[in-house]
Protein backbone atom coordinates (compact mmCIF):
# COMPACT_ATOMS: atom_id res chain seq x y z
CA UNK A 1 0.00 0.00 0.00
CA UNK A 2 2.84 2.36 0.87
CA UNK A 3 4.58 1.62 -2.44
CA UNK A 4 1.37 2.41 -4.37
CA UNK A 5 1.01 5.79 -2.63
CA UNK A 6 4.65 6.56 -3.30
CA UNK A 7 4.25 5.87 -6.98
CA UNK A 8 1.21 8.07 -7.19
CA UNK A 9 2.96 10.91 -5.39
CA UNK A 10 5.96 10.66 -7.70
CA UNK A 11 3.71 10.76 -10.77
CA UNK A 12 2.01 14.00 -9.89
CA UNK A 13 2.91 17.13 -11.87
CA UNK A 14 3.84 20.30 -10.05
CA UNK A 15 1.50 23.32 -10.62
CA UNK A 16 4.58 25.27 -11.75
CA UNK A 17 5.16 22.82 -14.59
CA UNK A 18 1.80 23.64 -16.16
CA UNK A 19 2.50 27.36 -15.89
CA UNK A 20 5.93 26.86 -17.44
CA UNK A 21 4.46 24.91 -20.36
CA UNK A 22 1.88 27.64 -20.97
CA UNK A 23 4.59 30.30 -20.84
CA UNK A 24 6.81 28.42 -23.29
CA UNK A 25 3.86 27.97 -25.63
CA UNK A 26 3.03 31.67 -25.51
CA UNK A 27 6.68 32.63 -26.15
CA UNK A 28 6.92 30.28 -29.14
CA UNK A 29 3.65 31.54 -30.57
CA UNK A 30 4.67 35.18 -30.10
CA UNK A 31 8.09 34.56 -31.65
CA UNK A 32 6.63 32.87 -34.70
CA UNK A 33 4.09 35.67 -35.13
CA UNK A 34 6.74 38.39 -34.77
CA UNK A 35 9.02 36.68 -37.27
CA UNK A 36 6.23 36.26 -39.78
CA UNK A 37 5.16 39.89 -39.36
CA UNK A 38 8.73 41.13 -39.87
CA UNK A 39 9.10 39.02 -43.01
CA UNK A 40 5.85 40.34 -44.44
CA UNK A 41 6.82 43.93 -43.60
CA UNK A 42 10.23 43.49 -45.22
CA UNK A 43 8.59 42.12 -48.33
CA UNK A 44 6.18 45.05 -48.47
CA UNK A 45 9.01 47.57 -47.99
CA UNK A 46 11.06 45.95 -50.74
CA UNK A 47 8.17 45.92 -53.19
CA UNK A 48 7.19 49.52 -52.42
CA UNK A 49 10.75 50.81 -52.67
CA UNK A 50 11.38 48.99 -55.94
CA UNK A 51 8.20 50.34 -57.50
CA UNK A 52 8.50 53.60 -59.38
CA UNK A 53 6.66 56.50 -57.82
CA UNK A 54 4.77 58.91 -60.07
CA UNK A 55 4.57 62.68 -60.24
CA UNK A 56 1.24 62.45 -58.44
CA UNK A 57 2.99 60.62 -55.60
CA UNK A 58 5.57 63.40 -55.52
CA UNK A 59 2.80 65.98 -55.31
CA UNK A 60 1.30 64.25 -52.29
CA UNK A 61 4.67 64.03 -50.59
CA UNK A 62 5.33 67.69 -51.32
CA UNK A 63 1.97 68.79 -49.96
CA UNK A 64 2.43 66.74 -46.80
CA UNK A 65 6.05 67.75 -46.06
CA UNK A 66 7.02 70.93 -47.96
CA UNK A 67 3.93 73.02 -48.71
CA UNK A 68 3.79 74.53 -45.21
CA UNK A 69 6.83 76.66 -46.01
CA UNK A 70 6.98 76.66 -49.82
CA UNK A 71 3.24 76.93 -50.55
CA UNK A 72 0.88 74.49 -52.20
CA UNK A 73 1.77 75.89 -55.62
CA UNK A 74 5.52 76.38 -54.96
CA UNK A 75 4.89 80.12 -54.62
CA UNK A 76 6.75 80.38 -51.31
CA UNK A 77 5.77 82.09 -48.08
CA UNK A 78 7.28 84.04 -45.20
CA UNK A 79 8.72 80.77 -43.91
CA UNK A 80 10.31 79.60 -47.17
CA UNK A 81 11.31 80.82 -50.62
CA UNK A 82 9.52 80.22 -53.90
CA UNK A 83 10.59 77.11 -55.77
CA UNK A 84 9.81 78.46 -59.23
CA UNK A 85 12.70 77.56 -61.51
CA UNK A 86 14.78 75.63 -58.94
CA UNK A 87 14.18 72.34 -60.76
CA UNK A 88 14.52 68.74 -59.69
CA UNK A 89 18.27 69.09 -59.21
CA UNK A 90 17.79 71.50 -56.33
CA UNK A 91 15.28 69.11 -54.75
CA UNK A 92 17.83 66.32 -55.11
CA UNK A 93 20.50 68.33 -53.31
CA UNK A 94 18.35 69.70 -50.50
CA UNK A 95 16.25 66.61 -49.73
CA UNK A 96 18.75 63.79 -50.34
CA UNK A 97 21.20 65.39 -47.88
CA UNK A 98 18.56 65.89 -45.18
CA UNK A 99 18.77 69.68 -45.32
CA UNK A 100 15.08 69.72 -46.16
CA UNK A 101 12.56 69.57 -44.62
CA UNK A 102 14.04 72.24 -42.36
CA UNK A 103 13.62 71.60 -38.63
CA UNK A 104 14.22 75.17 -37.43
CA UNK A 105 15.25 78.54 -38.82
CA UNK A 106 19.03 78.99 -38.66
CA UNK A 107 21.79 80.86 -40.51
CA UNK A 108 22.23 77.75 -42.63
CA UNK A 109 20.34 74.49 -43.15
CA UNK A 110 22.45 71.68 -41.66
CA UNK A 111 22.77 68.18 -42.99
CA UNK A 112 20.81 65.61 -40.99
CA UNK A 113 19.39 62.09 -41.46
CA UNK A 114 17.41 61.80 -44.68
CA UNK A 115 13.64 61.42 -44.23
CA UNK A 116 12.81 60.04 -47.67
CA UNK A 117 13.84 57.11 -49.82
CA UNK A 118 15.65 57.79 -53.13
CA UNK A 119 12.43 56.96 -55.00
CA UNK A 120 10.50 59.50 -52.94
CA UNK A 121 13.18 62.16 -53.51
CA UNK A 122 12.95 61.54 -57.26
CA UNK A 123 9.15 61.76 -57.12
CA UNK A 124 9.21 65.11 -55.30
CA UNK A 125 11.79 66.41 -57.75
CA UNK A 126 9.71 65.25 -60.71
CA UNK A 127 6.68 67.07 -59.33
CA UNK A 128 8.63 70.32 -58.82
CA UNK A 129 10.10 69.97 -62.32
CA UNK A 130 6.64 69.45 -63.81
CA UNK A 131 5.25 72.61 -62.18
CA UNK A 132 8.19 74.98 -62.65
CA UNK A 133 11.07 73.51 -64.70
CA UNK A 134 14.66 74.21 -63.74
CA UNK A 135 18.10 72.53 -63.74
CA UNK A 136 17.92 68.80 -64.36
CA UNK A 137 20.21 65.80 -64.00
CA UNK A 138 23.43 65.64 -66.05
CA UNK A 139 24.61 62.73 -68.15
CA UNK A 140 26.48 59.88 -66.46
CA UNK A 141 29.68 60.98 -68.17
CA UNK A 142 29.82 64.19 -66.12
CA UNK A 143 29.82 62.16 -62.89
CA UNK A 144 32.14 59.32 -63.91
CA UNK A 145 35.29 60.77 -62.32
CA UNK A 146 37.27 60.35 -65.53
CA UNK A 147 37.89 64.04 -66.14
CA UNK A 148 41.18 65.95 -65.97
CA UNK A 149 42.07 65.84 -62.26
CA UNK A 150 44.90 68.38 -62.58
CA UNK A 151 42.68 70.91 -64.34
CA UNK A 152 39.93 70.25 -61.81
CA UNK A 153 42.33 70.90 -58.95
CA UNK A 154 43.35 74.24 -60.48
CA UNK A 155 39.72 75.26 -61.08
CA UNK A 156 38.79 74.25 -57.53
CA UNK A 157 41.65 76.30 -56.04
CA UNK A 158 40.58 79.36 -58.05
CA UNK A 159 36.83 79.16 -57.53
CA UNK A 160 36.12 77.09 -54.42
CA UNK A 161 39.11 76.77 -52.09
CA UNK A 162 38.58 80.14 -50.38
CA UNK A 163 35.46 78.66 -48.74
CA UNK A 164 35.81 74.88 -48.93
CA UNK A 165 39.58 74.66 -48.30
CA UNK A 166 41.94 73.41 -50.98
CA UNK A 167 41.42 69.83 -49.78
CA UNK A 168 37.63 70.16 -49.63
CA UNK A 169 37.65 70.03 -45.81
CA UNK A 170 35.21 72.93 -45.46
CA UNK A 171 35.55 76.08 -43.40
CA UNK A 172 33.79 78.75 -41.39
CA UNK A 173 32.11 81.77 -43.00
CA UNK A 174 30.50 84.86 -41.47
CA UNK A 175 27.39 85.10 -39.28
CA UNK A 176 27.35 81.46 -38.26
CA UNK A 177 27.49 80.13 -41.82
CA UNK A 178 29.99 77.62 -43.14
CA UNK A 179 31.17 75.81 -46.24
CA UNK A 180 30.58 72.08 -45.73
CA UNK A 181 33.16 69.33 -45.90
CA UNK A 182 33.12 67.71 -49.36
CA UNK A 183 34.89 64.47 -48.48
CA UNK A 184 31.62 62.52 -48.33
CA UNK A 185 29.55 64.46 -50.90
CA UNK A 186 28.26 62.41 -53.83
CA UNK A 187 29.26 63.41 -57.39
CA UNK A 188 25.62 64.20 -58.21
CA UNK A 189 25.33 66.59 -55.28
CA UNK A 190 28.64 68.22 -56.23
CA UNK A 191 27.18 68.97 -59.64
CA UNK A 192 23.86 70.06 -58.14
CA UNK A 193 25.61 72.51 -55.83
CA UNK A 194 27.55 74.09 -58.70
CA UNK A 195 24.45 74.44 -60.86
CA UNK A 196 21.86 75.51 -58.26
CA UNK A 197 24.01 77.52 -55.83
CA UNK A 198 22.53 76.41 -52.48
CA UNK A 199 22.95 78.39 -49.25
CA UNK A 200 25.87 80.84 -49.70
CA UNK A 201 27.34 79.16 -52.74
CA UNK A 202 27.29 81.07 -56.04
CA UNK A 203 25.80 79.55 -59.17
CA UNK A 204 28.38 78.32 -61.68
CA UNK A 205 26.63 78.35 -65.04
CA UNK A 206 28.25 77.26 -68.29
CA UNK A 207 29.72 80.72 -68.77
CA UNK A 208 31.64 80.43 -65.48
CA UNK A 209 32.49 76.74 -65.68
CA UNK A 210 31.75 74.69 -68.77
CA UNK A 211 30.26 71.24 -68.46
CA UNK A 212 33.73 69.77 -69.02
CA UNK A 213 35.15 72.04 -66.30
CA UNK A 214 32.49 70.82 -63.88
CA UNK A 215 33.40 67.25 -64.74
CA UNK A 216 37.06 68.03 -64.00
CA UNK A 217 36.23 69.60 -60.62
CA UNK A 218 34.09 66.60 -59.68
CA UNK A 219 36.91 64.26 -60.76
CA UNK A 220 39.35 66.15 -58.52
CA UNK A 221 37.04 65.89 -55.50
CA UNK A 222 36.44 62.20 -56.19
CA UNK A 223 40.22 61.75 -56.34
CA UNK A 224 40.53 63.34 -52.89
CA UNK A 225 37.83 61.06 -51.52
CA UNK A 226 39.51 57.93 -52.84
CA UNK A 227 43.10 58.73 -51.84
CA UNK A 228 44.54 59.29 -48.39
CA UNK A 229 46.91 62.14 -47.61
CA UNK A 230 50.36 61.21 -49.00
CA UNK A 231 52.01 63.13 -46.16
CA UNK A 232 50.63 61.00 -43.33
CA UNK A 233 48.20 62.37 -40.76
CA UNK A 234 46.31 65.19 -42.48
CA UNK A 235 45.35 67.15 -39.31
CA UNK A 236 41.92 67.74 -40.79
CA UNK A 237 43.50 69.24 -43.94
CA UNK A 238 43.05 72.64 -42.33
CA UNK A 239 46.32 74.04 -43.65
CA UNK A 240 49.41 75.72 -42.13
CA UNK A 241 47.64 77.03 -39.01
CA UNK A 242 46.80 73.55 -37.77
CA UNK A 243 50.19 72.23 -38.83
CA UNK A 244 52.05 75.08 -37.09
CA UNK A 245 50.00 74.61 -33.91
CA UNK A 246 50.78 70.89 -33.92
CA UNK A 247 54.51 71.54 -34.32
CA UNK A 248 54.46 74.22 -31.60
CA UNK A 249 52.65 72.10 -29.04
CA UNK A 250 54.19 68.68 -29.69
CA UNK A 251 57.50 69.54 -31.35
CA UNK A 252 58.72 72.41 -29.20
CA UNK A 253 56.91 70.96 -26.18
CA UNK A 254 58.89 67.73 -26.58
CA UNK A 255 62.16 69.68 -26.84
CA UNK A 256 61.36 71.63 -23.66
CA UNK A 257 60.45 68.42 -21.83
CA UNK A 258 63.71 66.79 -22.98
CA UNK A 259 65.73 69.81 -21.85
CA UNK A 260 64.11 69.78 -18.40
CA UNK A 261 64.76 66.04 -18.10
CA UNK A 262 68.46 66.40 -19.05
CA UNK A 263 68.88 69.25 -16.58
CA UNK A 264 67.22 67.27 -13.81
CA UNK A 265 69.44 64.26 -14.49
CA UNK A 266 72.63 66.34 -14.45
CA UNK A 267 71.68 67.89 -11.10
N, C-alpha and C positions, 0 to 999 in steps of 0.2 A: 504493500500500500504506500509505503514511504517513497519507494522508487518511482511509482506512478506519479505521485505528486511532484517529485523532483523533476521528472521529465516534462510535465506540464508547465512547471514554473520556468524551466529553461527554454521552452518553446514560445513563450510569450514575447511579443514585440513591445519595445519601449514606446511611449507616446511621442518621444522626441524623434524617433525614427520616421514616423509618419509625417511629422512636420518637415523633417529634412528632405524626404522624398518629394513632398509638395513644393518645397522651395527650389529643389534642383529642377523639377519639371517646369516651374515658372521661369527660372533663369534660362533654361534651354529654349523654351518657347519664345521668350523675349529676345534672345540672341539671334535666333533664326529669323524672327520678324524684322529686327533691326538690320540684319545683313541683307535681307531681301529688299527692304525699303531703300537702303543705300545703293544697291545695284540698280534698282529701277530709276532712282534719281540720277545716278551717273549716266545711265542710258539716255534719259530725257535731256540732260545737260549737253551730252555729246551731240545728240540729234539736233537740238535747237541751235547750238553754236555752229554746227556744220551747215545749217540751212542758211541761205542767203536772205538777208533782210531787205525790204523794199524801201523806197522813198517814203511811203506812207508810214512804215514803222519808224523811220527817222523823224518824221514829223511828230509822231506821238511821243517819242523820247525827248525831242526838243521841247515840246509843250510842257512835259512833265518836269523837266530838269533845268531848262535854260530860259524859258519865256518870262519868268518872273523878273529877270534883269534885262533881257534883250528884247522883250516884247513878243507878242504872239506872231507878228508879221516881220520880225527881225528889225523893227524900226528903232529899237533901243529905248532906254528910259534914263531916269536920273541915277539908277543903280548900275547901269551898264551901257556900253556904246552900241550904236547901230552895227549890224552885221552885213549891211549892203556892200557887196563887192569884195568881201573878205575871202570868199570861196571855200571849197572843201579842204584846201591845203592848210588854211588857218585853223579850221576845226580839228584837223589831224594833229597839228602841233599842240594846240591848247588842251584838247581833251585826252589825247593818248599819253600825255606826260602828267596828267592829274592836276594841271593848273586850273582847269575848269571841270566842273562847276566850282566857283570861288566860294570858300568858306567864310571869309571875312574881308572887309576892305583893308588894304595894306598898301605901302608904297610899291609893292611888286607882288604878283601872284607867285607863290612858291610851288615847287613840285611836291606832289604828295601821291599816295596810292591811287591808282587809276580805278574809276568807278564803273567803267564800261568795258565790254569785250571788244576786240578788234572789229567784229562784225557790226556791233552797235555804233562804234565810232564812224565806220564807213557809212552807215545808214544816216546818221546825223549830218555828216558832211555832204552826202548826196542830196539830202533835203535842202540844206543851205545853198548848195550849188544850183539846185533847180529853181529856187526863189530869186536869188540874186547872184549870178555867176561871178566867179573871181578866179584867182590862181588855182591851177589843178596839178595833178601828180605829174612828175617828169617821167621820161623813159627809163627803163632799167639801166641803160648804159651810163646815165649820169651818176648813178649810185653804185657802180660796180667797183669803185676803188682802183681802177686801172688808169687813172689820169696821170698827169705829170706831177709827181710829188714835189720836186724841187720848185717848180713854178707855183704850185699851190702854197708851199711854205712862204715864198716871197710875197705872194698876194695876201696871205693871212697876216704876215708881219706888218704889211702896209695898211691894211684895212681893218684888222680885227684885234691885233695883239695889244693895243692900248687899253682895251677893256677886258679881253679874255685871257691875257697873258700869252706870251709867245708859244708856250707849251699847251695852251688850251685849258689851263688850270683854273681859270676864272679870276675874278677880283672885285673889290668893293668899288662902288660908285657913290654919288652924292645922295643925300636925303634918304638914307636907308636902302637904296637900290644897289643892285649888284649884277655883274655879268656871270652867268652860271658856268660851272665846270663842264667841259665838253668831252671828258674822257669816257663817258658812258652814253653820250647822245647818239641816236641812230642816224645813219646817213640820210634817211628820208626827212627827219626832223632838222638836220643841218640845212638841207635844201629849203625846207619850209621856212626856217628862220630867216634865211637870206632873202627869200622872195616876199614874205609877208611882213617882216620887220616887227616882231612882237616886243612888247614891253618898251625898253629904251633903245632897242636895236634899230638902226636905219634900214630902209629897204634897198636892196641891191638889185636893181633891174638890169636888163641886158645891156644898157648903156654904161652902167658902172662895172659890172662883171658879166662877161658873156657866159653862155651856157657851158662852154668848154672851161672857162675860168672857174665857174662854180664846181664843175667836176674835179678840177685840179685841187681846189681848196678842200673838198670833201675827201679826196684821196689822201691829202696830207694829214687830215685829222684821223682818218682811219689808220694810217701808218703809225701815228702816235699811240692810238689805242692798242695796236697789235704788237708794239715793240716797247720793251722796258728801257729805262734810261741807261745809256751806255756808260755813264760815269758812276754807276753804283746808286746809292741811296739818293733819291731825287729831292728830298726835303720839301715835298709838296710842289716842286717846280715853281717856286715863288720868286726865284731870281737871286741877285747878289745880296739883298738885304737878309734873307733867311740864311744864305750861305755864310755871310760875314758874321752874323750873330752866332751861328753854330761854331765857327772857328774861334770867336772871341770867348765863348763860354767854355767849350770843351778843350780847344787847343791851348789857349793862353792859361786857362784854369788848370790844365794838367801840368804845364810848365811851372806855374806858381806852386802847386802842390808838391812837385818833385823838388823844387828849390827848398821849400820848408822842410821836407823830409831829409834832404842831404845836410842841411844846417843842423837839424836836430840830432842826426847821427854823429856829426863831427863834434858837437858839444858833449 
